[in-house]
Amino acid sequence: MTELKFYGDRPPGIDGDTLPGRLVVIEGVDSVGRSTQIALLREWLEDRGYAVMNTGLSRSLPAGRGIQRAKRGHTLDPITLNLFYATDFWDRLERQILPALSAGRIWRWWTGIFSR
């Protein structure tokens, strides 16, 4: 079970105090082998019968494209870039992460979630 905890008020649309899935967060700077470790962990968990999903920054439909463009040199001011990242996170939280946790999946956030 994943216990839901929030800084301050609970965001709208998020009910209950626990979800049957698990959230695993893997962070690290570029080129430290994070993708390799994630692939190994996913294989290990799936071999043991867990359903695994993964996500990462700048992967949502509404914001991902703008973040990728900004990273390629299209300059955005800091507030706009932070709003892109916040939109990206919230979209993935609502559409991917919470539904997967509710279904009992393991979700790998890599800078992932798991279920049996």
Biopython code that builds the backbone (N, CA, C, O; Angstrom):
import numpy as np
from Bio.PDB.StructureBuilder import StructureBuilder

atoms = [
    (1, "MET", "N", (0.837, -1.190, 0.000)),
    (1, "MET", "CA", (0.000, 0.000, 0.000)),
    (1, "MET", "C", (0.876, 1.245, 0.000)),
    (1, "MET", "O", (1.908, 1.300, 0.668)),
    (2, "THR", "N", (0.447, 2.228, -0.754)),
    (2, "THR", "CA", (1.108, 3.528, -0.763)),
    (2, "THR", "C", (0.249, 4.488, 0.034)),
    (2, "THR", "O", (-0.904, 4.734, -0.321)),
    (3, "GLU", "N", (0.799, 5.032, 1.110)),
    (3, "GLU", "CA", (0.081, 6.007, 1.913)),
    (3, "GLU", "C", (0.236, 7.373, 1.269)),
    (3, "GLU", "O", (1.347, 7.805, 0.963)),
    (4, "LEU", "N", (-0.888, 8.050, 1.064)),
    (4, "LEU", "CA", (-0.857, 9.364, 0.436)),
    (4, "LEU", "C", (-0.562, 10.431, 1.491)),
    (4, "LEU", "O", (-1.235, 10.512, 2.518)),
    (5, "LYS", "N", (0.441, 11.233, 1.219)),
    (5, "LYS", "CA", (0.799, 12.338, 2.103)),
    (5, "LYS", "C", (0.992, 13.574, 1.245)),
    (5, "LYS", "O", (1.500, 13.485, 0.127)),
    (6, "PHE", "N", (0.594, 14.716, 1.756)),
    (6, "PHE", "CA", (0.688, 15.953, 0.994)),
    (6, "PHE", "C", (1.278, 17.052, 1.858)),
    (6, "PHE", "O", (1.073, 17.075, 3.072)),
    (7, "TYR", "N", (1.996, 17.945, 1.244)),
    (7, "TYR", "CA", (2.416, 19.168, 1.913)),
    (7, "TYR", "C", (1.242, 20.123, 1.820)),
    (7, "TYR", "O", (0.844, 20.500, 0.717)),
    (8, "GLY", "N", (0.682, 20.522, 2.945)),
    (8, "GLY", "CA", (-0.466, 21.422, 2.904)),
    (8, "GLY", "C", (-1.735, 20.679, 2.548)),
    (8, "GLY", "O", (-1.913, 19.521, 2.926)),
    (9, "ASP", "N", (-2.618, 21.347, 1.819)),
    (9, "ASP", "CA", (-3.924, 20.792, 1.482)),
    (9, "ASP", "C", (-3.821, 19.713, 0.411)),
    (9, "ASP", "O", (-2.944, 19.748, -0.452)),
    (10, "ARG", "N", (-4.739, 18.758, 0.491)),
    (10, "ARG", "CA", (-4.829, 17.698, -0.512)),
    (10, "ARG", "C", (-5.290, 18.311, -1.836)),
    (10, "ARG", "O", (-6.249, 19.083, -1.853)),
    (11, "PRO", "N", (-4.628, 17.983, -2.933)),
    (11, "PRO", "CA", (-5.086, 18.494, -4.235)),
    (11, "PRO", "C", (-6.470, 17.964, -4.571)),
    (11, "PRO", "O", (-6.828, 16.869, -4.137)),
    (12, "PRO", "N", (-7.256, 18.717, -5.336)),
    (12, "PRO", "CA", (-8.603, 18.260, -5.696)),
    (12, "PRO", "C", (-8.560, 17.000, -6.549)),
    (12, "PRO", "O", (-7.650, 16.806, -7.355)),
    (13, "GLY", "N", (-9.563, 16.148, -6.353)),
    (13, "GLY", "CA", (-9.688, 14.953, -7.176)),
    (13, "GLY", "C", (-8.905, 13.752, -6.694)),
    (13, "GLY", "O", (-8.933, 12.708, -7.345)),
    (14, "ILE", "N", (-8.211, 13.862, -5.582)),
    (14, "ILE", "CA", (-7.440, 12.745, -5.049)),
    (14, "ILE", "C", (-8.119, 12.291, -3.766)),
    (14, "ILE", "O", (-8.092, 12.992, -2.755)),
    (15, "ASP", "N", (-8.734, 11.101, -3.818)),
    (15, "ASP", "CA", (-9.495, 10.587, -2.689)),
    (15, "ASP", "C", (-8.753, 9.458, -1.993)),
    (15, "ASP", "O", (-7.835, 8.864, -2.557)),
    (16, "GLY", "N", (-9.159, 9.168, -0.762)),
    (16, "GLY", "CA", (-8.594, 8.043, -0.013)),
    (16, "GLY", "C", (-7.264, 8.393, 0.627)),
    (16, "GLY", "O", (-6.681, 9.446, 0.364)),
    (17, "ASP", "N", (-6.798, 7.486, 1.474)),
    (17, "ASP", "CA", (-5.534, 7.688, 2.182)),
    (17, "ASP", "C", (-4.452, 6.711, 1.747)),
    (17, "ASP", "O", (-3.271, 6.931, 2.013)),
    (18, "THR", "N", (-4.854, 5.624, 1.072)),
    (18, "THR", "CA", (-3.876, 4.647, 0.599)),
    (18, "THR", "C", (-4.265, 4.154, -0.789)),
    (18, "THR", "O", (-5.430, 4.208, -1.184)),
    (19, "LEU", "N", (-3.276, 3.679, -1.507)),
    (19, "LEU", "CA", (-3.475, 3.065, -2.820)),
    (19, "LEU", "C", (-2.703, 1.752, -2.830)),
    (19, "LEU", "O", (-1.636, 1.676, -2.219)),
    (20, "PRO", "N", (-3.203, 0.707, -3.506)),
    (20, "PRO", "CA", (-2.550, -0.597, -3.443)),
    (20, "PRO", "C", (-1.209, -0.691, -4.175)),
    (20, "PRO", "O", (-0.437, -1.610, -3.903)),
    (21, "GLY", "N", (-0.912, 0.221, -5.087)),
    (21, "GLY", "CA", (0.347, 0.162, -5.829)),
    (21, "GLY", "C", (1.502, 0.754, -5.041)),
    (21, "GLY", "O", (1.340, 1.190, -3.901)),
    (22, "ARG", "N", (2.656, 0.762, -5.660)),
    (22, "ARG", "CA", (3.865, 1.327, -5.054)),
    (22, "ARG", "C", (4.498, 2.308, -6.022)),
    (22, "ARG", "O", (4.460, 2.118, -7.238)),
    (23, "LEU", "N", (5.075, 3.352, -5.471)),
    (23, "LEU", "CA", (5.776, 4.347, -6.269)),
    (23, "LEU", "C", (7.252, 4.294, -5.898)),
    (23, "LEU", "O", (7.613, 4.443, -4.731)),
    (24, "VAL", "N", (8.097, 4.081, -6.891)),
    (24, "VAL", "CA", (9.540, 4.036, -6.686)),
    (24, "VAL", "C", (10.136, 5.199, -7.460)),
    (24, "VAL", "O", (9.925, 5.320, -8.667)),
    (25, "VAL", "N", (10.873, 6.045, -6.776)),
    (25, "VAL", "CA", (11.487, 7.206, -7.414)),
    (25, "VAL", "C", (12.984, 6.953, -7.525)),
    (25, "VAL", "O", (13.648, 6.646, -6.535)),
    (26, "ILE", "N", (13.507, 7.085, -8.738)),
    (26, "ILE", "CA", (14.938, 6.904, -8.987)),
    (26, "ILE", "C", (15.463, 8.191, -9.595)),
    (26, "ILE", "O", (15.031, 8.604, -10.672)),
    (27, "GLU", "N", (16.382, 8.811, -8.910)),
    (27, "GLU", "CA", (16.928, 10.070, -9.387)),
    (27, "GLU", "C", (18.435, 9.958, -9.565)),
    (27, "GLU", "O", (19.088, 9.108, -8.959)),
    (28, "GLY", "N", (18.959, 10.806, -10.384)),
    (28, "GLY", "CA", (20.395, 10.866, -10.609)),
    (28, "GLY", "C", (20.681, 11.767, -11.787)),
    (28, "GLY", "O", (19.834, 11.957, -12.660)),
    (29, "VAL", "N", (21.861, 12.314, -11.807)),
    (29, "VAL", "CA", (22.244, 13.195, -12.903)),
    (29, "VAL", "C", (22.464, 12.366, -14.159)),
    (29, "VAL", "O", (22.554, 11.140, -14.095)),
    (30, "ASP", "N", (22.549, 13.034, -15.294)),
    (30, "ASP", "CA", (22.749, 12.344, -16.563)),
    (30, "ASP", "C", (24.038, 11.528, -16.547)),
    (30, "ASP", "O", (25.035, 11.918, -15.938)),
    (31, "SER", "N", (23.993, 10.393, -17.229)),
    (31, "SER", "CA", (25.155, 9.527, -17.464)),
    (31, "SER", "C", (25.691, 8.830, -16.224)),
    (31, "SER", "O", (26.885, 8.540, -16.147)),
    (32, "VAL", "N", (24.823, 8.556, -15.247)),
    (32, "VAL", "CA", (25.281, 7.812, -14.066)),
    (32, "VAL", "C", (24.783, 6.370, -14.079)),
    (32, "VAL", "O", (25.030, 5.626, -13.130)),
    (33, "GLY", "N", (24.083, 5.964, -15.145)),
    (33, "GLY", "CA", (23.584, 4.607, -15.245)),
    (33, "GLY", "C", (22.163, 4.432, -14.741)),
    (33, "GLY", "O", (21.726, 3.308, -14.497)),
    (34, "ARG", "N", (21.440, 5.523, -14.584)),
    (34, "ARG", "CA", (20.066, 5.468, -14.092)),
    (34, "ARG", "C", (19.194, 4.598, -15.005)),
    (34, "ARG", "O", (18.459, 3.743, -14.510)),
    (35, "SER", "N", (19.260, 4.796, -16.309)),
    (35, "SER", "CA", (18.445, 4.008, -17.250)),
    (35, "SER", "C", (18.796, 2.521, -17.169)),
    (35, "SER", "O", (17.909, 1.673, -17.261)),
    (36, "THR", "N", (20.048, 2.208, -17.003)),
    (36, "THR", "CA", (20.478, 0.815, -16.867)),
    (36, "THR", "C", (19.879, 0.198, -15.614)),
    (36, "THR", "O", (19.344, -0.910, -15.663)),
    (37, "GLN", "N", (19.964, 0.900, -14.496)),
    (37, "GLN", "CA", (19.417, 0.383, -13.239)),
    (37, "GLN", "C", (17.895, 0.235, -13.315)),
    (37, "GLN", "O", (17.334, -0.719, -12.778)),
    (38, "ILE", "N", (17.240, 1.169, -13.975)),
    (38, "ILE", "CA", (15.790, 1.100, -14.127)),
    (38, "ILE", "C", (15.413, -0.131, -14.958)),
    (38, "ILE", "O", (14.476, -0.849, -14.611)),
    (39, "ALA", "N", (16.128, -0.370, -16.034)),
    (39, "ALA", "CA", (15.854, -1.536, -16.881)),
    (39, "ALA", "C", (16.057, -2.830, -16.100)),
    (39, "ALA", "O", (15.255, -3.757, -16.218)),
    (40, "LEU", "N", (17.113, -2.900, -15.310)),
    (40, "LEU", "CA", (17.383, -4.098, -14.502)),
    (40, "LEU", "C", (16.299, -4.300, -13.443)),
    (40, "LEU", "O", (15.844, -5.424, -13.228)),
    (41, "LEU", "N", (15.885, -3.220, -12.785)),
    (41, "LEU", "CA", (14.844, -3.305, -11.770)),
    (41, "LEU", "C", (13.521, -3.733, -12.389)),
    (41, "LEU", "O", (12.812, -4.574, -11.836)),
    (42, "ARG", "N", (13.194, -3.154, -13.532)),
    (42, "ARG", "CA", (11.947, -3.518, -14.212)),
    (42, "ARG", "C", (11.931, -5.001, -14.560)),
    (42, "ARG", "O", (10.945, -5.693, -14.303)),
    (43, "GLU", "N", (13.023, -5.487, -15.143)),
    (43, "GLU", "CA", (13.114, -6.901, -15.516)),
    (43, "GLU", "C", (12.966, -7.793, -14.278)),
    (43, "GLU", "O", (12.240, -8.787, -14.309)),
    (44, "TRP", "N", (13.648, -7.437, -13.200)),
    (44, "TRP", "CA", (13.600, -8.215, -11.957)),
    (44, "TRP", "C", (12.172, -8.265, -11.412)),
    (44, "TRP", "O", (11.692, -9.331, -11.025)),
    (45, "LEU", "N", (11.493, -7.116, -11.380)),
    (45, "LEU", "CA", (10.124, -7.063, -10.857)),
    (45, "LEU", "C", (9.147, -7.824, -11.751)),
    (45, "LEU", "O", (8.302, -8.569, -11.256)),
    (46, "GLU", "N", (9.262, -7.640, -13.064)),
    (46, "GLU", "CA", (8.359, -8.336, -13.985)),
    (46, "GLU", "C", (8.560, -9.848, -13.928)),
    (46, "GLU", "O", (7.599, -10.607, -14.050)),
    (47, "ASP", "N", (9.815, -10.291, -13.742)),
    (47, "ASP", "CA", (10.087, -11.726, -13.597)),
    (47, "ASP", "C", (9.397, -12.298, -12.364)),
    (47, "ASP", "O", (9.131, -13.498, -12.303)),
    (48, "ARG", "N", (9.110, -11.458, -11.397)),
    (48, "ARG", "CA", (8.451, -11.882, -10.158)),
    (48, "ARG", "C", (6.950, -11.617, -10.181)),
    (48, "ARG", "O", (6.284, -11.746, -9.154)),
    (49, "GLY", "N", (6.408, -11.243, -11.356)),
    (49, "GLY", "CA", (4.968, -11.117, -11.515)),
    (49, "GLY", "C", (4.381, -9.749, -11.261)),
    (49, "GLY", "O", (3.161, -9.608, -11.186)),
    (50, "TYR", "N", (5.224, -8.730, -11.124)),
    (50, "TYR", "CA", (4.710, -7.381, -10.892)),
    (50, "TYR", "C", (4.451, -6.674, -12.218)),
    (50, "TYR", "O", (5.215, -6.826, -13.172)),
    (51, "ALA", "N", (3.374, -5.903, -12.271)),
    (51, "ALA", "CA", (3.092, -5.056, -13.423)),
    (51, "ALA", "C", (3.796, -3.726, -13.178)),
    (51, "ALA", "O", (3.557, -3.074, -12.162)),
    (52, "VAL", "N", (4.644, -3.330, -14.084)),
    (52, "VAL", "CA", (5.477, -2.145, -13.890)),
    (52, "VAL", "C", (5.179, -1.113, -14.965)),
    (52, "VAL", "O", (5.048, -1.444, -16.143)),
    (53, "MET", "N", (5.076, 0.134, -14.546)),
    (53, "MET", "CA", (4.928, 1.257, -15.469)),
    (53, "MET", "C", (6.023, 2.256, -15.131)),
    (53, "MET", "O", (6.525, 2.269, -14.007)),
    (54, "ASN", "N", (6.391, 3.080, -16.080)),
    (54, "ASN", "CA", (7.374, 4.101, -15.754)),
    (54, "ASN", "C", (7.047, 5.413, -16.438)),
    (54, "ASN", "O", (6.338, 5.461, -17.444)),
    (55, "THR", "N", (7.582, 6.469, -15.864)),
    (55, "THR", "CA", (7.398, 7.811, -16.390)),
    (55, "THR", "C", (8.648, 8.614, -16.073)),
    (55, "THR", "O", (9.549, 8.131, -15.388)),
    (56, "GLY", "N", (8.698, 9.800, -16.557)),
    (56, "GLY", "CA", (9.812, 10.693, -16.281)),
    (56, "GLY", "C", (9.402, 12.112, -16.597)),
    (56, "GLY", "O", (8.301, 12.360, -17.088)),
    (57, "LEU", "N", (10.278, 13.023, -16.318)),
    (57, "LEU", "CA", (9.973, 14.422, -16.581)),
    (57, "LEU", "C", (9.750, 14.661, -18.064)),
    (57, "LEU", "O", (10.325, 13.982, -18.915)),
    (58, "SER", "N", (8.924, 15.614, -18.347)),
    (58, "SER", "CA", (8.609, 16.095, -19.702)),
    (58, "SER", "C", (8.016, 15.018, -20.598)),
    (58, "SER", "O", (8.370, 14.925, -21.774)),
    (59, "ARG", "N", (7.117, 14.203, -20.054)),
    (59, "ARG", "CA", (6.496, 13.145, -20.837)),
    (59, "ARG", "C", (5.011, 13.349, -21.072)),
    (59, "ARG", "O", (4.395, 12.535, -21.760)),
    (60, "SER", "N", (4.407, 14.404, -20.527)),
    (60, "SER", "CA", (2.966, 14.587, -20.692)),
    (60, "SER", "C", (2.651, 15.203, -22.049)),
    (60, "SER", "O", (3.482, 15.891, -22.642)),
    (61, "LEU", "N", (1.446, 14.946, -22.526)),
    (61, "LEU", "CA", (1.037, 15.519, -23.812)),
    (61, "LEU", "C", (0.951, 17.044, -23.771)),
    (61, "LEU", "O", (1.442, 17.692, -24.695)),
    (62, "PRO", "N", (0.340, 17.654, -22.727)),
    (62, "PRO", "CA", (0.205, 19.115, -22.773)),
    (62, "PRO", "C", (1.510, 19.887, -22.638)),
    (62, "PRO", "O", (1.641, 20.973, -23.203)),
    (63, "ALA", "N", (2.482, 19.346, -21.899)),
    (63, "ALA", "CA", (3.672, 20.148, -21.609)),
    (63, "ALA", "C", (4.983, 19.569, -22.127)),
    (63, "ALA", "O", (5.957, 20.304, -22.291)),
    (64, "GLY", "N", (5.024, 18.293, -22.380)),
    (64, "GLY", "CA", (6.279, 17.647, -22.751)),
    (64, "GLY", "C", (6.967, 18.254, -23.952)),
    (64, "GLY", "O", (8.183, 18.444, -23.943)),
    (65, "ARG", "N", (6.211, 18.556, -24.976)),
    (65, "ARG", "CA", (6.787, 19.113, -26.204)),
    (65, "ARG", "C", (7.444, 20.476, -25.950)),
    (65, "ARG", "O", (8.533, 20.747, -26.456)),
    (66, "GLY", "N", (6.779, 21.328, -25.167)),
    (66, "GLY", "CA", (7.351, 22.643, -24.851)),
    (66, "GLY", "C", (8.618, 22.532, -24.035)),
    (66, "GLY", "O", (9.559, 23.298, -24.243)),
    (67, "ILE", "N", (8.657, 21.589, -23.109)),
    (67, "ILE", "CA", (9.870, 21.387, -22.303)),
    (67, "ILE", "C", (11.006, 20.911, -23.194)),
    (67, "ILE", "O", (12.132, 21.395, -23.076)),
    (68, "GLN", "N", (10.723, 19.971, -24.082)),
    (68, "GLN", "CA", (11.771, 19.474, -24.981)),
    (68, "GLN", "C", (12.321, 20.596, -25.865)),
    (68, "GLN", "O", (13.530, 20.679, -26.084)),
    (69, "ARG", "N", (11.447, 21.447, -26.366)),
    (69, "ARG", "CA", (11.900, 22.580, -27.187)),
    (69, "ARG", "C", (12.780, 23.519, -26.360)),
    (69, "ARG", "O", (13.811, 23.992, -26.839)),
    (70, "ALA", "N", (12.374, 23.783, -25.131)),
    (70, "ALA", "CA", (13.157, 24.670, -24.264)),
    (70, "ALA", "C", (14.535, 24.077, -24.003)),
    (70, "ALA", "O", (15.525, 24.807, -23.949)),
    (71, "LYS", "N", (14.604, 22.768, -23.841)),
    (71, "LYS", "CA", (15.889, 22.114, -23.582)),
    (71, "LYS", "C", (16.801, 22.148, -24.808)),
    (71, "LYS", "O", (18.021, 22.037, -24.680)),
    (72, "ARG", "N", (16.211, 22.303, -25.996)),
    (72, "ARG", "CA", (17.017, 22.387, -27.222)),
    (72, "ARG", "C", (17.454, 23.818, -27.526)),
    (72, "ARG", "O", (17.999, 24.081, -28.599)),
    (73, "GLY", "N", (17.222, 24.744, -26.595)),
    (73, "GLY", "CA", (17.725, 26.088, -26.793)),
    (73, "GLY", "C", (16.689, 27.156, -27.014)),
    (73, "GLY", "O", (17.039, 28.331, -27.121)),
    (74, "HIS", "N", (15.413, 26.789, -27.088)),
    (74, "HIS", "CA", (14.361, 27.788, -27.207)),
    (74, "HIS", "C", (14.136, 28.364, -25.813)),
    (74, "HIS", "O", (13.490, 27.740, -24.972)),
    (75, "THR", "N", (14.657, 29.517, -25.584)),
    (75, "THR", "CA", (14.706, 30.092, -24.252)),
    (75, "THR", "C", (13.327, 30.426, -23.697)),
    (75, "THR", "O", (12.502, 31.052, -24.362)),
    (76, "LEU", "N", (13.101, 29.992, -22.465)),
    (76, "LEU", "CA", (11.912, 30.354, -21.709)),
    (76, "LEU", "C", (12.369, 30.988, -20.404)),
    (76, "LEU", "O", (13.403, 30.612, -19.853)),
    (77, "ASP", "N", (11.602, 31.944, -19.916)),
    (77, "ASP", "CA", (11.986, 32.512, -18.626)),
    (77, "ASP", "C", (11.724, 31.454, -17.545)),
    (77, "ASP", "O", (10.942, 30.531, -17.774)),
    (78, "PRO", "N", (12.360, 31.573, -16.379)),
    (78, "PRO", "CA", (12.254, 30.549, -15.336)),
    (78, "PRO", "C", (10.826, 30.256, -14.891)),
    (78, "PRO", "O", (10.496, 29.099, -14.629)),
    (79, "ILE", "N", (9.982, 31.260, -14.799)),
    (79, "ILE", "CA", (8.604, 31.025, -14.361)),
    (79, "ILE", "C", (7.858, 30.179, -15.385)),
    (79, "ILE", "O", (7.145, 29.247, -15.012)),
    (80, "THR", "N", (8.011, 30.488, -16.659)),
    (80, "THR", "CA", (7.335, 29.722, -17.705)),
    (80, "THR", "C", (7.823, 28.283, -17.714)),
    (80, "THR", "O", (7.014, 27.360, -17.817)),
    (81, "LEU", "N", (9.125, 28.075, -17.609)),
    (81, "LEU", "CA", (9.662, 26.723, -17.604)),
    (81, "LEU", "C", (9.143, 25.946, -16.386)),
    (81, "LEU", "O", (8.785, 24.775, -16.511)),
    (82, "ASN", "N", (9.100, 26.583, -15.219)),
    (82, "ASN", "CA", (8.566, 25.914, -14.028)),
    (82, "ASN", "C", (7.090, 25.579, -14.179)),
    (82, "ASN", "O", (6.642, 24.535, -13.704)),
    (83, "LEU", "N", (6.330, 26.449, -14.832)),
    (83, "LEU", "CA", (4.918, 26.155, -15.079)),
    (83, "LEU", "C", (4.765, 24.967, -16.030)),
    (83, "LEU", "O", (3.860, 24.151, -15.861)),
    (84, "PHE", "N", (5.642, 24.867, -17.023)),
    (84, "PHE", "CA", (5.643, 23.704, -17.913)),
    (84, "PHE", "C", (5.874, 22.422, -17.105)),
    (84, "PHE", "O", (5.154, 21.439, -17.276)),
    (85, "TYR", "N", (6.885, 22.437, -16.221)),
    (85, "TYR", "CA", (7.182, 21.247, -15.419)),
    (85, "TYR", "C", (6.036, 20.915, -14.475)),
    (85, "TYR", "O", (5.714, 19.739, -14.301)),
    (86, "ALA", "N", (5.408, 21.918, -13.859)),
    (86, "ALA", "CA", (4.276, 21.675, -12.964)),
    (86, "ALA", "C", (3.104, 21.075, -13.727)),
    (86, "ALA", "O", (2.449, 20.154, -13.239)),
    (87, "THR", "N", (2.834, 21.597, -14.931)),
    (87, "THR", "CA", (1.757, 21.063, -15.771)),
    (87, "THR", "C", (2.062, 19.635, -16.172)),
    (87, "THR", "O", (1.188, 18.769, -16.137)),
    (88, "ASP", "N", (3.309, 19.392, -16.554)),
    (88, "ASP", "CA", (3.756, 18.062, -16.944)),
    (88, "ASP", "C", (3.534, 17.074, -15.798)),
    (88, "ASP", "O", (2.992, 15.988, -16.008)),
    (89, "PHE", "N", (3.951, 17.450, -14.590)),
    (89, "PHE", "CA", (3.797, 16.554, -13.445)),
    (89, "PHE", "C", (2.325, 16.287, -13.149)),
    (89, "PHE", "O", (1.931, 15.133, -12.984)),
    (90, "TRP", "N", (1.509, 17.336, -13.078)),
    (90, "TRP", "CA", (0.106, 17.156, -12.701)),
    (90, "TRP", "C", (-0.635, 16.298, -13.726)),
    (90, "TRP", "O", (-1.450, 15.455, -13.352)),
    (91, "ASP", "N", (-0.360, 16.505, -15.000)),
    (91, "ASP", "CA", (-1.005, 15.703, -16.033)),
    (91, "ASP", "C", (-0.657, 14.228, -15.856)),
    (91, "ASP", "O", (-1.541, 13.374, -15.921)),
    (92, "ARG", "N", (0.614, 13.921, -15.633)),
    (92, "ARG", "CA", (1.019, 12.528, -15.446)),
    (92, "ARG", "C", (0.470, 11.957, -14.147)),
    (92, "ARG", "O", (0.116, 10.779, -14.094)),
    (93, "LEU", "N", (0.394, 12.780, -13.091)),
    (93, "LEU", "CA", (-0.167, 12.325, -11.823)),
    (93, "LEU", "C", (-1.624, 11.900, -12.003)),
    (93, "LEU", "O", (-2.022, 10.822, -11.560)),
    (94, "GLU", "N", (-2.418, 12.753, -12.657)),
    (94, "GLU", "CA", (-3.844, 12.460, -12.852)),
    (94, "GLU", "C", (-4.098, 11.326, -13.839)),
    (94, "GLU", "O", (-4.945, 10.468, -13.589)),
    (95, "ARG", "N", (-3.379, 11.311, -14.950)),
    (95, "ARG", "CA", (-3.684, 10.386, -16.041)),
    (95, "ARG", "C", (-2.919, 9.072, -15.994)),
    (95, "ARG", "O", (-3.358, 8.083, -16.581)),
    (96, "GLN", "N", (-1.780, 9.045, -15.305)),
    (96, "GLN", "CA", (-0.957, 7.840, -15.316)),
    (96, "GLN", "C", (-0.678, 7.302, -13.910)),
    (96, "GLN", "O", (-0.987, 6.149, -13.612)),
    (97, "ILE", "N", (-0.104, 8.124, -13.066)),
    (97, "ILE", "CA", (0.404, 7.639, -11.785)),
    (97, "ILE", "C", (-0.712, 7.190, -10.849)),
    (97, "ILE", "O", (-0.694, 6.047, -10.392)),
    (98, "LEU", "N", (-1.686, 8.055, -10.548)),
    (98, "LEU", "CA", (-2.754, 7.672, -9.623)),
    (98, "LEU", "C", (-3.596, 6.504, -10.137)),
    (98, "LEU", "O", (-3.907, 5.603, -9.358)),
    (99, "PRO", "N", (-3.977, 6.483, -11.423)),
    (99, "PRO", "CA", (-4.710, 5.299, -11.902)),
    (99, "PRO", "C", (-3.893, 4.005, -11.766)),
    (99, "PRO", "O", (-4.440, 2.956, -11.427)),
    (100, "ALA", "N", (-2.591, 4.086, -12.029)),
    (100, "ALA", "CA", (-1.747, 2.887, -11.901)),
    (100, "ALA", "C", (-1.639, 2.456, -10.447)),
    (100, "ALA", "O", (-1.728, 1.264, -10.153)),
    (101, "LEU", "N", (-1.452, 3.395, -9.535)),
    (101, "LEU", "CA", (-1.390, 3.053, -8.113)),
    (101, "LEU", "C", (-2.717, 2.491, -7.632)),
    (101, "LEU", "O", (-2.737, 1.551, -6.838)),
    (102, "SER", "N", (-3.827, 3.054, -8.102)),
    (102, "SER", "CA", (-5.154, 2.567, -7.721)),
    (102, "SER", "C", (-5.383, 1.139, -8.210)),
    (102, "SER", "O", (-6.090, 0.363, -7.566)),
    (103, "ALA", "N", (-4.783, 0.794, -9.350)),
    (103, "ALA", "CA", (-4.909, -0.550, -9.906)),
    (103, "ALA", "C", (-3.907, -1.518, -9.286)),
    (103, "ALA", "O", (-3.880, -2.695, -9.646)),
    (104, "GLY", "N", (-3.081, -1.031, -8.354)),
    (104, "GLY", "CA", (-2.122, -1.896, -7.680)),
    (104, "GLY", "C", (-0.825, -2.085, -8.427)),
    (104, "GLY", "O", (-0.066, -3.002, -8.113)),
    (105, "ARG", "N", (-0.552, -1.257, -9.393)),
    (105, "ARG", "CA", (0.694, -1.387, -10.158)),
    (105, "ARG", "C", (1.869, -0.761, -9.423)),
    (105, "ARG", "O", (1.708, 0.037, -8.499)),
    (106, "ILE", "N", (3.040, -1.150, -9.864)),
    (106, "ILE", "CA", (4.254, -0.507, -9.386)),
    (106, "ILE", "C", (4.637, 0.502, -10.447)),
    (106, "ILE", "O", (4.701, 0.174, -11.632)),
    (107, "TRP", "N", (4.881, 1.683, -10.038)),
    (107, "TRP", "CA", (5.135, 2.789, -10.957)),
    (107, "TRP", "C", (6.532, 3.286, -10.706)),
    (107, "TRP", "O", (6.847, 3.705, -9.592)),
    (108, "ARG", "N", (7.375, 3.251, -11.706)),
    (108, "ARG", "CA", (8.743, 3.736, -11.570)),
    (108, "ARG", "C", (8.778, 5.156, -12.066)),
    (108, "ARG", "O", (8.440, 5.446, -13.213)),
    (109, "TRP", "N", (9.172, 5.993, -11.225)),
    (109, "TRP", "CA", (9.330, 7.400, -11.582)),
    (109, "TRP", "C", (10.808, 7.621, -11.691)),
    (109, "TRP", "O", (11.536, 7.471, -10.710)),
    (110, "TRP", "N", (11.246, 7.962, -12.822)),
    (110, "TRP", "CA", (12.681, 8.070, -12.931)),
    (110, "TRP", "C", (13.061, 9.446, -13.275)),
    (110, "TRP", "O", (13.683, 9.805, -14.275)),
    (111, "THR", "N", (12.781, 9.894, -12.684)),
    (111, "THR", "CA", (13.357, 11.164, -12.792)),
    (111, "THR", "C", (13.080, 11.155, -13.396)),
    (111, "THR", "O", (13.212, 12.118, -14.151)),
    (112, "GLY", "N", (8.965, 5.782, -11.534)),
    (112, "GLY", "CA", (8.297, 4.736, -11.591)),
    (112, "GLY", "C", (7.426, 4.191, -10.557)),
    (112, "GLY", "O", (7.560, 4.618, -9.411)),
    (113, "ILE", "N", (6.035, 2.781, -10.968)),
    (113, "ILE", "CA", (5.085, 2.221, -9.992)),
    (113, "ILE", "C", (4.994, 0.708, -10.215)),
    (113, "ILE", "O", (5.220, 0.298, -11.354)),
    (114, "PHE", "N", (4.672, -0.204, -9.202)),
    (114, "PHE", "CA", (4.660, -1.649, -9.359)),
    (114, "PHE", "C", (3.372, -2.326, -8.841)),
    (114, "PHE", "O", (2.796, -1.807, -7.884)),
    (115, "SER", "N", (2.865, -3.480, -9.424)),
    (115, "SER", "CA", (1.755, -4.273, -8.839)),
    (115, "SER", "C", (1.872, -5.741, -9.212)),
    (115, "SER", "O", (2.535, -6.099, -10.185)),
    (116, "ARG", "N", (1.232, -6.566, -8.440)),
    (116, "ARG", "CA", (1.187, -8.002, -8.733)),
    (116, "ARG", "C", (-0.051, -8.314, -9.499)),
    (116, "ARG", "O", (-0.285, -9.471, -9.849)),
]
sb = StructureBuilder()
sb.init_structure("model")
sb.init_model(0)
sb.init_chain("A")
sb.init_seg("    ")
for serial, (resi, resn, name, xyz) in enumerate(atoms, 1):
    if name == "N":
        sb.init_residue(resn, " ", resi, " ")
    sb.init_atom(name, np.array(xyz, "f"), 0.0, 1.0, " ", f" {name:<3s}", serial, name[0])
structure = sb.get_structure()
